[in-house]
Amino acid sequence: MQKISLAIAVAMSLATAATAHATSYVVTAKSKTFDSKFEHRLQAAGATITARLPQIGVAIVEADADFGSRASRLSGVRSAVPDVVIQFDLEGGREELDADYANPPYSGDDDAFFDLQWGHAAIDAAGAWNAGYRGAGATVAVLDSGIYCQHLDITPNLLAPLSASFVPGEAYCNTSGSSHGTHTSGTVLAADNGIGTIGVAPEAKLIAVKVLSAASGSGSFGGIIQGIVYAADAGADVINMSLGVGGGLPVGGKEVAELINATARATRYAYAKDVTVVASAGNDGRDLDHDSGKVCDTDGVCTTDNLRAFPAQLPGVLAVSALGPVGWLKDPANPDFDILASYSNYGQSAIDFAAPGGNFDYPGEENCTLKGITRPCWVFDMVISSTSGIASYGWSAGTSMAAPHVSGVAALIIGKHGGSLAPSEVERILRASADDLGKPGNDDAYGAGRVNAARAVQY
């Protein structure tokens, strides 16, 4: 199997709702609220309302194929467009490990695979822990493909009563299928419990919000919009969205533009609720500085409508590029963890921060060994975290792996400041404390720099 199919965690394409959601519409009101009269007008036009989001003036409805044209003539309706399903190509394969958590393999830490977490060394997570900050008091919502709820590194921090699914027919707990959400959650907040890996913020709490099917890897705009609003209302301090559309969204077109606008309402709502929203920049290896076109909401606020990175380029979202070493274990005394991954999107106008996402560009196939574990050397350049199993772990690479490192540092910052902090202040601290790599100031590869956990908790 090719390295790229083994390593990149997320690639996406679009499919219209004509297959999976033939009669699902996202209805956006002209105002950012709606009342019972508005609902009655939709129902009179033939809609069955399946989700009400008066916080942002959006409803998800089921109706016949002609509903859109009827609804567009209703008083108070800005748009009624068919929902769109985002199809993920989640992990095609991955090197896996099972932790013998009673007998760590010669590790200096009692968590068996901590020494394989080079990303934590890159951002100096242990420096923040040694200063007394481990994320206690912060809550992170991971919008993803669900989690393996029985994982021993996830269970201690999971807020099960608050976790939810917005994928029809699937609970947020996975018993099979995608482990993408478990992997990203573990990077953010796996417990320091002497078992496998450790999260950047190992005492933060997790709200698992399923917006992608674990079975098919697909998820709708409507589900993502609901997930963002739900997480904000459920008390999340941070939202991690390791999501992205391969190649970007289609350029132009009213329907996609209106779906982007509705999602932008959700991210702006989260921001106003003091939620720091973090997203992966995407794995196309493309320059995001060439976006163009915009869609403007009723109040005149505009959003780019042909986003190369969705949802990373939505308003109020921090976009994260991916870094990683090349042949780390070939010269472990002189590691360079800050090489921009060849797959990572970049662009000065789009990237806010960089973080460890993993690499797979080492050209050889020879084996390396660390702490008694032997794999091809390039495997160790990826990010290891929890997967589907009680104590299972595996490597992946992608901007999906980079975003959770930033979310973890954000949780450390918020925990230090008592469990509540405005996103603008979180971003200010992240920028002030980041290691300014590349050219001085904001640049194409690193944005404001690679996040630094130890420095972040000094502010």
Buried (B, 14 or more C-beta within 10 A) or exposed (E): EEBBEBBBBBBBEBBBBEEBBEBBBBBBBBBBEBEEEBBEBBEEBBBEBBBBBBBBBBBBBBBEEEBBEBBBEBEBBBBBBBBBBBBBBBBBEBBEBBBEBEEBBEBEBEBBBBBBBBBBBBBBBBBBBEBEBBBBBBBBBBBBBBBBBBBBBBBBBBBEEBBBBBBEEBBBBBEEBBBBBBBBBBBBBBBBBBBBBBBBBBBBBBBBBBBBBBBBBBBBBBBBBBBBBBBBBBBBBBBBBBBBBBBBBBEEEEBBBBBBBBBBBBBBBBBEBBBBBBBBBBBBEBBBEEBEEEBEBEEEEEBBBBBBBBBBBBBBBBBBBBBBBBBBBBEEEEBEBBBBBBBBBBBBBBBBBBBBBBBBBBEEEEEBEBBEBEBBBBBBBBBBBBBBBBBBBBBBBBBBBBBBBBBBBBBBBBBBBEBEBBBEBBBBBBBBBBBBBBEEEBBBBBBBBBBBBBBBBBE
